[in-house]
Amino acid sequence: MSESADLKRNMDSFRLSAKKIGEKINNVGDIWSDSSYVALQKSMGELAKSSKLVIENGDRACTSIDKFFTIASEKI
């Protein structure tokens, strides 16, 4: 089992939650199309960009953790 398994599970949960929020906001657009919805969509766009950064950094962290423990486990 990889050392980063817990972080990967948390990242997958975060990824799924961010996706669900975006889908629900988009679905509401079919019935709600006023200035408040436009502001909500803009905020969701900003949240999506931030979420993408969190996911990318989390994925890099998982890779780094696994590489660290691989190197640490090597016998000298």
Order of alpha helices (4+ residues) and beta strands (2+ residues): alpha-alpha
